[in-house]
Amino acid sequence: MIIDESIGLAIRSHRLSQHWSQAQLARKVALSQKQLSRIEQSQVLEISRDLLITIAQALREPVLSGEVNQWLYKCGYRPYVAPQLELPDEYVQWIVRFNPFPAILLDIGWYLRFWNQTIERLFQIPFGSLKGLDQNLAVLLYAHDSPLAGWWSPELLAHMLNRLLVEWQPYVTEPWVSSLKSALSERIGIPWDELVHQHCPALTPIPSTSEILSVSADHGIRKLRFRSNQVPIPNRPDLMIIHYYPLDDYTERWCWKTITNAENIEKETPHDTQ
């Protein structure tokens, strides 16, 4: 079977937008110019998953937009999923639009990629302050020295780890899964199997709208209660938006007040122009 003509045309279009010759792109992906020419003209009977991903990575834009996964689907391959792939700038704006309610952009490795003002105020963690594995939601949930240690109920800890394991199930053979589990185990200070046994002895299917997040506010006097909703991003199965909506009037008022105060603080703070 000849590969789908649209794939070859898309590769050629992205190459030309970079002002690269066939020879230039061919060198970047370890092919001959003749081999690349045949791919662009859809004159090959088969193309490997790894080669499609390598070409997309060299061109960059197909990875950012998720177009590479459209190519993979057409060839009958599983999607390209890995932690901390690059993000288009517009994804940041998607999260900001959820203000005044909390929202985060999470990737398949459970790295927090972006979060809005309300999350900053809720968790008192400015965006950009978390680095490396400390940017991982699993660390925030299960490490005793994380900024959010002690915030979570045992039920939520069990539920969240169960969700993580369900989400990782299709990718258990991917190298990034085993390496990330090892890194998280070392950072959290508990072997992975022990962490799973401690919090999540059995896997159960997870509905997309399930977690109830309860946190203290107003100096711990009142509890804020949110229900979470998971929003997939088209063509990017490595990413998801999780936004939280209030479960009572007090929580909703807190959200609106938080954003109003944040905007006032920004207006009142003089910017250093030097």
Backbone as CSV, one residue per row, in Angstrom:
resi,resn,N_x,N_y,N_z,CA_x,CA_y,CA_z,C_x,C_y,C_z
1,MET,0.842,-1.193,0.000,0.000,0.000,0.000,0.882,1.250,0.000
2,ILE,0.602,2.166,-0.915,1.321,3.438,-0.964,0.877,4.287,0.224
3,ILE,1.809,5.009,0.860,1.425,5.852,1.990,0.500,6.962,1.499
4,ASP,-0.330,7.461,2.405,-1.316,8.480,2.064,-0.627,9.690,1.422
5,GLU,-1.173,10.130,0.300,-0.557,11.243,-0.440,-0.479,12.508,0.386
6,SER,-1.448,12.697,1.293,-1.461,13.927,2.080,-0.249,14.035,2.999
7,ILE,0.318,12.896,3.409,1.484,12.940,4.293,2.687,13.504,3.541
8,GLY,2.943,12.977,2.342,4.053,13.486,1.546,3.898,14.956,1.220
9,LEU,2.678,15.366,0.874,2.433,16.776,0.568,2.654,17.660,1.787
10,ALA,2.237,17.168,2.959,2.416,17.954,4.189,3.892,18.108,4.535
11,ILE,4.664,17.034,4.387,6.106,17.111,4.667,6.758,18.124,3.736
12,ARG,6.416,18.060,2.459,6.976,19.007,1.485,6.593,20.444,1.837
13,SER,5.320,20.653,2.212,4.856,22.003,2.547,5.610,22.561,3.751
14,HIS,5.772,21.744,4.799,6.506,22.203,5.985,7.974,22.466,5.644
15,ARG,8.558,21.627,4.794,9.964,21.836,4.411,10.128,23.160,3.680
16,LEU,9.236,23.436,2.746,9.327,24.687,1.981,9.094,25.910,2.868
17,SER,8.221,25.775,3.867,7.988,26.903,4.775,9.230,27.235,5.588
18,GLN,10.120,26.244,5.745,11.392,26.467,6.441,12.478,26.928,5.476
19,HIS,12.143,26.969,4.181,13.112,27.332,3.140,14.282,26.352,3.092
20,TRP,13.961,25.069,3.312,14.977,24.024,3.237,14.862,23.289,1.903
21,SER,15.993,22.904,1.385,15.998,22.020,0.225,15.743,20.586,0.700
22,GLN,15.451,19.717,-0.259,15.300,18.298,0.111,16.577,17.760,0.736
23,ALA,17.706,18.175,0.197,18.991,17.692,0.718,19.192,18.126,2.168
24,GLN,18.781,19.361,2.502,18.955,19.856,3.868,18.120,19.049,4.858
25,LEU,16.842,18.838,4.525,16.003,18.056,5.425,16.471,16.608,5.488
26,ALA,16.880,16.067,4.353,17.338,14.676,4.317,18.514,14.463,5.264
27,ARG,19.434,15.425,5.301,20.584,15.310,6.208,20.137,15.315,7.670
28,LYS,19.122,16.123,7.986,18.657,16.227,9.372,18.009,14.933,9.864
29,VAL,17.466,14.136,8.933,16.747,12.923,9.338,17.470,11.655,8.875
30,ALA,18.737,11.802,8.460,19.584,10.660,8.086,18.995,9.853,6.929
31,LEU,18.527,10.568,5.903,18.062,9.934,4.674,18.854,10.483,3.505
32,SER,18.782,9.803,2.379,19.317,10.381,1.151,18.275,11.325,0.570
33,GLN,18.741,12.241,-0.281,17.793,13.159,-0.930,16.794,12.388,-1.780
34,LYS,17.236,11.315,-2.398,16.350,10.504,-3.239,15.265,9.839,-2.398
35,GLN,15.636,9.319,-1.212,14.641,8.687,-0.336,13.588,9.693,0.117
36,LEU,14.040,10.898,0.496,13.092,11.916,0.940,12.172,12.337,-0.201
37,SER,12.741,12.444,-1.392,11.933,12.806,-2.558,10.815,11.788,-2.772
38,ARG,11.122,10.508,-2.637,10.113,9.469,-2.827,9.031,9.551,-1.744
39,ILE,9.421,9.909,-0.510,8.430,10.066,0.565,7.506,11.240,0.253
40,GLU,8.084,12.359,-0.164,7.266,13.536,-0.457,6.305,13.285,-1.620
41,GLN,6.689,12.411,-2.530,5.833,12.090,-3.673,4.959,10.856,-3.421
42,SER,4.982,10.374,-2.172,4.194,9.190,-1.773,4.480,7.996,-2.674
43,GLN,5.750,7.794,-2.954,6.159,6.684,-3.817,6.804,5.554,-3.023
44,VAL,6.543,5.508,-1.708,7.070,4.428,-0.880,5.912,3.561,-0.415
45,LEU,6.166,2.274,-0.305,5.120,1.348,0.111,4.868,1.408,1.610
46,GLU,5.903,1.781,2.353,5.781,1.777,3.813,6.762,2.778,4.391
47,ILE,6.384,3.391,5.502,7.285,4.286,6.222,7.146,3.969,7.701
48,SER,8.246,3.894,8.409,8.201,3.473,9.805,7.670,4.592,10.698
49,ARG,7.148,4.196,11.845,6.665,5.166,12.828,7.797,6.081,13.281
50,ASP,8.954,5.492,13.576,10.087,6.279,14.066,10.527,7.322,13.047
51,LEU,10.503,6.957,11.754,10.933,7.909,10.728,9.935,9.054,10.614
52,LEU,8.640,8.759,10.673,7.643,9.826,10.637,7.842,10.805,11.795
53,ILE,8.118,10.262,12.985,8.332,11.123,14.155,9.603,11.934,13.997
54,THR,10.669,11.307,13.478,11.938,12.017,13.278,11.764,13.173,12.305
55,ILE,11.034,12.946,11.220,10.779,14.020,10.245,9.965,15.140,10.896
56,ALA,8.938,14.762,11.661,8.112,15.767,12.334,8.931,16.576,13.331
57,GLN,9.824,15.914,14.061,10.672,16.620,15.030,11.600,17.601,14.326
58,ALA,12.149,17.195,13.187,13.033,18.088,12.438,12.280,19.317,11.939
59,LEU,11.031,19.119,11.511,10.215,20.216,11.002,9.586,21.033,12.129
60,ARG,9.464,20.446,13.313,9.001,21.059,14.561,7.501,21.361,14.564
61,GLU,6.986,22.076,13.608,5.581,22.487,13.620,4.612,21.298,13.691
62,PRO,4.857,20.193,12.965,3.922,19.065,13.078,3.840,18.469,14.485
63,VAL,4.913,18.611,15.280,4.870,18.137,16.669,4.064,19.107,17.520
64,LEU,4.295,20.418,17.329,3.580,21.419,18.115,2.078,21.331,17.902
65,SER,1.667,21.195,16.655,0.244,21.201,16.328,-0.416,19.844,16.523
66,GLY,0.382,18.794,16.643,-0.164,17.449,16.726,-0.422,16.821,15.373
67,GLU,-0.053,17.518,14.298,-0.270,16.976,12.959,0.442,15.643,12.761
68,VAL,1.582,15.465,13.457,2.303,14.200,13.336,1.410,13.020,13.709
69,ASN,0.500,13.229,14.656,-0.390,12.132,15.041,-1.420,11.827,13.961
70,GLN,-1.792,12.825,13.184,-2.653,12.558,12.033,-1.917,11.668,11.029
71,TRP,-0.633,11.929,10.798,0.156,11.082,9.899,0.214,9.653,10.442
72,LEU,0.462,9.544,11.739,0.596,8.216,12.344,-0.709,7.440,12.267
73,TYR,-1.830,8.106,12.538,-3.127,7.435,12.452,-3.364,6.898,11.048
74,LYS,-3.041,7.701,10.035,-3.275,7.290,8.650,-2.431,6.075,8.269
75,CYS,-1.291,5.909,8.936,-0.425,4.759,8.662,-0.713,3.584,9.599
76,GLY,-1.684,3.746,10.477,-2.045,2.659,11.386,-1.166,2.546,12.611
77,TYR,-0.423,3.620,12.943,0.460,3.596,14.104,-0.202,4.270,15.302
78,ARG,0.306,3.963,16.497,-0.158,4.626,17.704,0.380,6.063,17.715
79,PRO,-0.240,6.950,18.475,0.176,8.360,18.462,1.532,8.573,19.127
80,TYR,2.096,9.728,18.887,3.353,10.137,19.493,3.027,10.803,20.823
81,VAL,3.387,10.148,21.915,3.066,10.618,23.259,4.337,10.559,24.095
82,ALA,4.705,11.680,24.692,5.877,11.735,25.569,5.745,12.952,26.467
83,PRO,6.357,12.929,27.666,6.293,14.103,28.537,7.106,15.264,27.984
84,GLN,6.656,16.460,28.307,7.378,17.708,28.086,7.728,17.967,26.617
85,LEU,6.830,17.590,25.705,6.964,18.038,24.325,6.707,19.546,24.282
86,GLU,7.159,20.184,23.210,6.987,21.633,23.110,5.512,22.011,23.034
87,LEU,5.218,23.260,23.437,3.841,23.757,23.446,3.706,24.965,22.526
88,PRO,2.615,25.025,21.769,2.326,26.276,21.048,1.954,27.380,22.029
89,ASP,2.221,28.627,21.665,1.944,29.752,22.554,0.460,29.860,22.894
90,GLU,-0.426,29.491,21.955,-1.850,29.692,22.208,-2.384,28.818,23.330
91,TYR,-1.671,27.737,23.688,-2.149,26.891,24.771,-2.182,27.656,26.086
92,VAL,-1.257,28.586,26.257,-1.233,29.401,27.473,-2.527,30.200,27.575
93,GLN,-2.959,30.768,26.450,-4.175,31.565,26.458,-5.405,30.716,26.766
94,TRP,-5.387,29.460,26.339,-6.510,28.574,26.659,-6.697,28.472,28.165
95,ILE,-5.597,28.384,28.896,-5.688,28.231,30.354,-6.128,29.535,31.002
96,VAL,-5.608,30.664,30.514,-5.962,31.962,31.084,-7.465,32.205,30.977
97,ARG,-8.080,31.712,29.904,-9.516,31.945,29.696,-10.391,31.320,30.782
98,PHE,-9.849,30.361,31.539,-10.645,29.733,32.585,-10.748,30.590,33.841
99,ASN,-9.903,31.632,33.973,-10.058,32.539,35.104,-11.494,33.055,35.134
100,PRO,-12.112,33.184,36.323,-11.504,33.168,37.655,-11.429,31.784,38.293
101,PHE,-11.755,30.724,37.541,-11.726,29.392,38.135,-10.386,28.717,37.851
102,PRO,-9.924,27.850,38.744,-8.594,27.240,38.594,-8.513,26.346,37.358
103,ALA,-7.342,26.366,36.705,-7.103,25.491,35.557,-5.611,25.271,35.390
104,ILE,-5.241,24.054,34.977,-3.844,23.722,34.718,-3.748,22.981,33.391
105,LEU,-2.593,23.094,32.767,-2.261,22.301,31.587,-1.273,21.240,32.034
106,LEU,-1.666,19.982,31.862,-0.906,18.839,32.365,-0.513,17.969,31.186
107,ASP,0.716,17.420,31.201,1.072,16.519,30.095,1.001,15.066,30.556
108,ILE,1.289,14.148,29.645,1.099,12.723,29.905,2.005,12.226,31.037
109,GLY,3.118,12.918,31.265,3.992,12.544,32.377,3.590,13.167,33.697
110,TRP,2.479,13.929,33.665,1.956,14.644,34.830,2.843,15.815,35.237
111,TYR,3.536,16.386,34.273,4.240,17.644,34.512,3.249,18.791,34.350
112,LEU,3.238,19.723,35.309,2.416,20.918,35.193,3.089,21.845,34.183
113,ARG,2.437,22.072,33.052,3.046,22.867,31.987,2.660,24.336,32.061
114,PHE,1.468,24.617,32.555,1.055,26.004,32.767,-0.142,26.001,33.699
115,TRP,-0.302,27.077,34.466,-1.489,27.205,35.299,-1.879,28.672,35.396
116,ASN,-3.155,28.910,35.674,-3.662,30.281,35.626,-3.521,30.981,36.975
117,GLN,-3.985,32.248,37.011,-3.809,33.066,38.214,-4.491,32.454,39.430
118,THR,-5.646,31.858,39.219,-6.384,31.331,40.364,-5.647,30.167,41.007
119,ILE,-5.013,29.332,40.202,-4.190,28.246,40.764,-3.029,28.837,41.558
120,GLU,-2.413,29.904,41.025,-1.313,30.549,41.759,-1.785,30.997,43.140
121,ARG,-2.952,31.628,43.181,-3.472,32.121,44.455,-3.923,30.968,45.351
122,LEU,-4.486,29.945,44.742,-5.000,28.810,45.515,-3.866,28.037,46.182
123,PHE,-2.826,27.713,45.398,-1.712,26.910,45.918,-0.535,27.755,46.383
124,GLN,-0.599,29.082,46.121,0.489,29.990,46.481,1.807,29.532,45.855
125,ILE,1.702,29.118,44.592,2.878,28.689,43.827,2.909,29.495,42.527
126,PRO,3.767,30.509,42.421,3.838,31.285,41.181,4.284,30.416,40.016
127,PHE,3.725,30.681,38.840,4.144,29.920,37.667,5.638,30.135,37.424
128,GLY,6.326,29.061,37.122,7.763,29.134,36.856,8.614,28.855,38.069
129,SER,7.989,28.806,39.268,8.789,28.591,40.475,9.145,27.122,40.679
130,LEU,8.394,26.219,40.052,8.677,24.788,40.169,9.583,24.359,39.024
131,LYS,10.611,23.608,39.333,11.569,23.176,38.323,11.720,21.657,38.359
132,GLY,12.038,21.083,37.207,12.351,19.662,37.136,11.223,18.796,37.660
133,LEU,11.578,17.797,38.472,10.582,16.872,38.996,9.613,17.548,39.966
134,ASP,10.025,18.683,40.566,9.100,19.389,41.449,7.928,19.976,40.670
135,GLN,8.041,20.000,39.354,6.959,20.453,38.490,5.958,19.320,38.223
136,ASN,6.243,18.142,38.753,5.403,16.980,38.494,4.303,16.876,39.546
137,LEU,3.072,16.674,39.089,1.939,16.600,40.008,2.079,15.441,40.985
138,ALA,2.688,14.345,40.556,2.876,13.208,41.458,3.753,13.597,42.648
139,VAL,4.768,14.423,42.416,5.624,14.887,43.516,4.812,15.771,44.460
140,LEU,4.017,16.697,43.893,3.203,17.580,44.732,2.208,16.792,45.575
141,LEU,1.739,15.669,45.046,0.760,14.862,45.768,1.389,13.970,46.833
142,TYR,2.536,13.346,46.510,3.020,12.237,47.336,4.339,12.496,48.057
143,ALA,5.070,13.548,47.710,6.327,13.826,48.415,6.039,14.569,49.718
144,HIS,6.681,14.140,50.797,6.409,14.746,52.110,6.919,16.177,52.202
145,ASP,7.874,16.558,51.345,8.427,17.908,51.416,7.912,18.799,50.285
146,SER,6.856,18.399,49.599,6.329,19.230,48.522,5.599,20.434,49.107
147,PRO,5.453,21.520,48.327,4.744,22.701,48.847,3.301,22.418,49.248
148,LEU,2.720,21.336,48.740,1.318,21.016,49.028,1.171,19.793,49.923
149,ALA,2.263,19.357,50.535,2.199,18.184,51.418,1.192,18.424,52.539
150,GLY,0.380,17.422,52.800,-0.595,17.518,53.865,-1.922,18.123,53.456
151,TRP,-2.035,18.577,52.200,-3.281,19.184,51.749,-4.328,18.147,51.356
152,TRP,-3.880,16.934,51.003,-4.770,16.006,50.321,-5.331,14.954,51.266
153,SER,-6.586,14.594,51.059,-7.195,13.517,51.827,-6.686,12.175,51.302
154,PRO,-6.693,11.127,52.143,-6.292,9.795,51.659,-7.122,9.344,50.462
155,GLU,-8.407,9.698,50.432,-9.276,9.303,49.325,-8.819,9.954,48.024
156,LEU,-8.453,11.240,48.102,-8.003,11.925,46.883,-6.662,11.369,46.414
157,LEU,-5.750,11.075,47.346,-4.449,10.510,46.972,-4.630,9.181,46.246
158,ALA,-5.524,8.352,46.760,-5.782,7.064,46.106,-6.406,7.267,44.734
159,HIS,-7.351,8.193,44.663,-8.060,8.442,43.409,-7.113,8.981,42.341
160,MET,-6.247,9.903,42.719,-5.348,10.534,41.748,-4.313,9.541,41.231
161,LEU,-3.763,8.692,42.115,-2.785,7.709,41.653,-3.463,6.685,40.738
162,ASN,-4.689,6.333,41.070,-5.436,5.427,40.203,-5.617,6.047,38.811
163,ARG,-5.936,7.343,38.773,-6.093,8.020,37.482,-4.781,8.004,36.698
164,LEU,-3.671,8.283,37.378,-2.374,8.271,36.712,-2.093,6.903,36.102
165,LEU,-2.326,5.844,36.861,-2.045,4.502,36.362,-2.944,4.144,35.181
166,VAL,-4.199,4.565,35.232,-5.110,4.323,34.105,-4.617,5.055,32.858
167,GLU,-4.173,6.301,33.025,-3.712,7.089,31.881,-2.421,6.536,31.292
168,TRP,-1.573,5.940,32.130,-0.301,5.410,31.639,-0.415,3.996,31.078
169,GLN,-1.519,3.318,31.340,-1.645,1.924,30.915,-1.328,1.691,29.434
170,PRO,-1.836,2.518,28.502,-1.552,2.249,27.090,-0.074,2.430,26.709
171,TYR,0.711,3.029,27.596,2.080,3.391,27.243,3.121,2.694,28.120
172,VAL,2.722,1.610,28.792,3.631,0.968,29.747,4.904,0.447,29.084
173,THR,4.873,0.192,27.776,6.080,-0.292,27.100,6.972,0.841,26.615
174,GLU,6.510,2.087,26.724,7.325,3.221,26.286,8.472,3.446,27.277
175,PRO,9.687,3.700,26.780,10.830,3.899,27.697,10.623,5.040,28.694
176,TRP,9.897,6.087,28.285,9.741,7.223,29.198,8.963,6.849,30.456
177,VAL,8.089,5.856,30.372,7.297,5.473,31.537,8.189,4.883,32.624
178,SER,9.028,3.934,32.258,9.889,3.297,33.267,10.908,4.280,33.828
179,SER,11.481,5.125,32.973,12.471,6.083,33.475,11.818,7.130,34.377
180,LEU,10.599,7.553,34.031,9.915,8.541,34.866,9.495,7.932,36.197
181,LYS,9.034,6.699,36.193,8.685,6.024,37.450,9.901,5.961,38.379
182,SER,11.061,5.622,37.820,12.280,5.544,38.638,12.638,6.896,39.219
183,ALA,12.558,7.954,38.381,12.891,9.294,38.848,11.916,9.765,39.922
184,LEU,10.629,9.491,39.734,9.632,9.889,40.726,9.822,9.125,42.030
185,SER,10.122,7.834,41.942,10.358,7.034,43.151,11.495,7.618,43.975
186,GLU,12.571,7.991,43.285,13.738,8.544,43.981,13.405,9.888,44.619
187,ARG,12.659,10.730,43.863,12.323,12.066,44.381,11.333,11.985,45.556
188,ILE,10.337,11.112,45.446,9.319,10.992,46.490,9.862,10.230,47.691
189,GLY,10.826,9.333,47.433,11.437,8.583,48.529,10.734,7.284,48.842
190,ILE,9.924,6.787,47.905,9.207,5.523,48.086,9.324,4.734,46.789
191,PRO,9.707,3.441,46.835,9.706,2.637,45.611,8.328,2.674,44.943
192,TRP,8.313,2.667,43.630,7.066,2.839,42.895,6.014,1.799,43.297
193,ASP,6.416,0.524,43.371,5.457,-0.527,43.721,4.881,-0.309,45.117
194,GLU,5.708,0.190,46.016,5.226,0.452,47.372,4.250,1.627,47.387
195,LEU,4.544,2.658,46.582,3.642,3.801,46.478,2.272,3.359,45.960
196,VAL,2.283,2.504,44.928,1.033,2.005,44.358,0.281,1.153,45.384
197,HIS,0.996,0.268,46.074,0.360,-0.602,47.072,-0.215,0.217,48.223
198,GLN,0.483,1.291,48.574,0.064,2.117,49.705,-1.208,2.901,49.394
199,HIS,-1.307,3.430,48.157,-2.410,4.329,47.840,-3.456,3.734,46.904
200,CYS,-3.062,2.736,46.124,-3.940,2.316,45.036,-3.790,0.821,44.761
201,PRO,-4.318,-0.034,45.626,-4.116,-1.473,45.449,-4.842,-2.062,44.239
202,ALA,-5.895,-1.390,43.735,-6.643,-1.948,42.593,-7.003,-0.836,41.616
203,LEU,-6.890,-1.139,40.300,-7.245,-0.175,39.270,-8.738,-0.230,38.982
204,THR,-9.351,0.937,38.852,-10.752,1.016,38.463,-10.906,2.083,37.387
205,PRO,-11.854,1.940,36.471,-12.072,2.975,35.453,-12.406,4.315,36.103
206,ILE,-11.948,5.388,35.470,-12.124,6.729,36.043,-13.010,7.564,35.137
207,PRO,-14.127,8.076,35.624,-14.902,9.022,34.818,-14.149,10.335,34.697
208,SER,-14.379,11.077,33.622,-13.602,12.291,33.386,-13.905,13.364,34.425
209,THR,-15.107,13.394,34.954,-15.457,14.378,35.973,-15.629,13.641,37.284
210,SER,-14.634,13.749,38.161,-14.690,12.890,39.333,-14.096,13.511,40.590
211,GLU,-12.867,14.034,40.514,-12.216,14.468,41.749,-12.934,15.656,42.378
212,ILE,-13.072,15.608,43.674,-13.503,16.779,44.432,-12.290,17.263,45.206
213,LEU,-11.861,18.479,44.913,-10.685,19.069,45.548,-11.161,19.991,46.669
214,SER,-10.742,19.717,47.888,-11.080,20.567,49.029,-9.797,21.132,49.606
215,VAL,-9.708,22.455,49.680,-8.517,23.107,50.233,-8.959,24.208,51.183
216,SER,-8.054,24.586,52.079,-8.353,25.639,53.042,-8.137,27.005,52.412
217,ALA,-8.926,27.970,52.866,-8.771,29.352,52.420,-9.102,30.272,53.581
218,ASP,-8.791,31.559,53.380,-9.056,32.550,54.426,-8.476,32.082,55.757
219,HIS,-7.170,31.802,55.726,-6.402,31.397,56.907,-6.937,30.105,57.518
220,GLY,-7.432,29.214,56.652,-7.860,27.905,57.112,-9.231,27.881,57.754
221,ILE,-9.947,29.024,57.739,-11.254,29.074,58.408,-12.307,28.339,57.588
222,ARG,-12.231,28.448,56.276,-13.235,27.840,55.413,-12.576,26.893,54.408
223,LYS,-13.362,25.970,53.910,-12.902,25.038,52.883,-13.458,25.454,51.528
224,LEU,-12.596,25.406,50.511,-13.043,25.599,49.138,-13.237,24.224,48.521
225,ARG,-14.329,24.051,47.804,-14.623,22.748,47.220,-14.864,22.902,45.722
226,PHE,-14.097,22.129,44.949,-14.194,22.157,43.498,-14.387,20.736,42.972
227,ARG,-15.064,20.631,41.851,-15.055,19.383,41.105,-14.234,19.603,39.843
228,SER,-13.433,18.607,39.479,-12.545,18.770,38.326,-13.186,18.224,37.060
229,ASN,-12.770,18.781,35.952,-13.199,18.296,34.650,-11.983,18.256,33.740
230,GLN,-11.818,17.166,33.025,-10.652,16.985,32.155,-11.041,17.281,30.715
231,VAL,-10.240,18.127,30.063,-10.522,18.533,28.687,-9.373,18.079,27.788
232,PRO,-9.597,17.138,26.887,-8.530,16.739,25.959,-8.279,17.817,24.910
233,ILE,-7.075,17.824,24.368,-6.701,18.769,23.317,-6.596,18.016,22.001
234,PRO,-7.266,18.475,20.944,-7.250,17.747,19.668,-5.826,17.488,19.163
235,ASN,-5.586,16.250,18.730,-4.313,15.836,18.118,-3.125,15.864,19.066
236,ARG,-3.350,16.177,20.347,-2.258,16.166,21.322,-2.635,15.278,22.498
237,PRO,-2.600,13.935,22.309,-2.968,13.040,23.415,-1.988,13.087,24.584
238,ASP,-0.870,13.795,24.415,0.075,13.956,25.521,-0.353,15.062,26.476
239,LEU,-1.407,15.819,26.134,-1.788,16.983,26.931,-3.245,16.914,27.346
240,MET,-3.544,17.549,28.486,-4.936,17.711,28.886,-5.047,18.977,29.724
241,ILE,-6.197,19.587,29.655,-6.530,20.700,30.538,-7.388,20.141,31.669
242,ILE,-7.041,20.493,32.896,-7.902,20.157,34.023,-8.380,21.479,34.619
243,HIS,-9.679,21.689,34.566,-10.211,22.901,35.191,-11.161,22.503,36.305
244,TYR,-11.264,23.399,37.282,-12.037,23.123,38.492,-13.178,24.133,38.573
245,TYR,-14.378,23.621,38.816,-15.494,24.551,38.957,-16.065,24.427,40.365
246,PRO,-16.537,25.543,40.917,-16.942,25.584,42.334,-18.167,24.726,42.603
247,LEU,-18.192,24.143,43.805,-19.324,23.326,44.222,-20.262,24.059,45.183
248,ASP,-19.891,25.299,45.560,-20.784,26.063,46.432,-20.555,27.549,46.187
249,ASP,-21.455,28.357,46.704,-21.399,29.811,46.473,-20.161,30.437,47.089
250,TYR,-19.768,29.950,48.273,-18.595,30.529,48.929,-17.349,30.346,48.071
251,THR,-17.171,29.146,47.496,-16.009,28.877,46.644,-16.031,29.751,45.399
252,GLU,-17.198,29.927,44.814,-17.283,30.771,43.614,-16.951,32.222,43.950
253,ARG,-17.460,32.717,45.052,-17.142,34.104,45.449,-15.651,34.259,45.709
254,TRP,-15.019,33.246,46.341,-13.575,33.308,46.595,-12.804,33.437,45.282
255,CYS,-13.216,32.697,44.268,-12.526,32.752,42.975,-12.604,34.147,42.356
256,TRP,-13.799,34.704,42.331,-13.951,36.043,41.747,-13.177,37.083,42.544
257,LYS,-13.206,36.973,43.857,-12.476,37.912,44.710,-10.969,37.783,44.490
258,THR,-10.499,36.551,44.325,-9.068,36.314,44.120,-8.575,37.000,42.852
259,ILE,-9.312,36.843,41.776,-8.901,37.450,40.512,-8.983,38.968,40.585
260,THR,-10.017,39.493,41.236,-10.143,40.952,41.378,-8.967,41.521,42.145
261,ASN,-8.599,40.865,43.254,-7.458,41.330,44.047,-6.163,41.235,43.261
262,ALA,-5.994,40.156,42.503,-4.767,39.983,41.720,-4.630,41.095,40.693
263,GLU,-5.732,41.453,40.040,-5.688,42.514,39.037,-5.368,43.851,39.685
264,ASN,-5.924,44.109,40.874,-5.641,45.360,41.573,-4.186,45.441,41.995
265,ILE,-3.635,44.315,42.461,-2.226,44.286,42.875,-1.325,44.609,41.692
266,GLU,-1.635,44.033,40.514,-0.818,44.284,39.327,-0.886,45.746,38.916
267,LYS,-2.057,46.361,39.051,-2.200,47.769,38.667,-1.454,48.683,39.629
268,GLU,-1.444,48.302,40.921,-0.837,49.155,41.936,0.668,48.984,42.021
269,THR,1.201,47.873,41.499,2.639,47.612,41.600,3.369,48.349,40.473
270,PRO,4.265,49.299,40.813,5.005,49.987,39.738,5.977,49.046,39.067
271,HIS,6.086,49.167,37.745,7.011,48.325,36.984,8.351,49.017,36.873
272,ASP,9.409,48.272,37.122,10.782,48.792,37.019,11.162,48.877,35.560
273,THR,11.380,50.062,35.072,11.698,50.252,33.645,13.200,50.320,33.399
274,GLN,13.982,50.264,34.454,15.433,50.366,34.258,16.016,49.029,33.834
